[in-house]
Amino acid sequence: MATSATARHKFIVYAPDMTDGDAFQRRLRVRQTHLDRAKELVDRGVIKVGGAMLTPESIESPNADKKMVGSVFICEADSLADVRKLMETDAYYTDGVWDREKLVILPLALVTPLP
């Protein structure tokens, strides 16, 4: 499959939260900073899809508490290093919300179009 020299690549980002007792409070404390930056990256066309991962119990009923346990993104960038730099400068990364040891960023070959 031929691509132009300026074609940007797609990446999947899996960023699970730390599991210590204070992780959720750290998430809430820097959440607005994280969301503001994510909006900027969406506006720039870098983040194509993103959101919080929830526990399975979060969807068991309409009134169930939505327990966030991490984040997931589909990004478009020139390189994996570019995406890694973006993730490593996110408030969730720098403030110890995401588990740095479990962060996964991989190239993605989409079969279906993005929404």
C-alpha positions, 0 to 999 in steps of 0.5 A: 500500500503506497502512502505519501511522504506527508501521510500521518499514521494512526496510533492506539493509546492504552493508558490504564490508571494507577490502582492505589487508593489515591489514584481517583482523587489525582484523576479528579484533581487534574481532570479539567487540565487533561480535558482542556488539552485533549480538546486542543489536540482534537481541534488540531486533528491529533486525537481522533477518538478518546475517552475513559475506560470504565469498569464492567460494573459501570454499565450494569444498570443506568444508575450504576456509578461510572468508575474510570480506570484509564484512558484510550485514544486513537491518535494521528501523528507523524511518529510514535515518538510524537504520540509518546511525547504528547502522552508523557506531557499530559497531566494524567501522566505527569501527576501520576494518574496513568500507570507509566509502566503499563502505557501502550502506544502502537501503530494502528491499521484501521479497517473501518473509517473513523467517525 
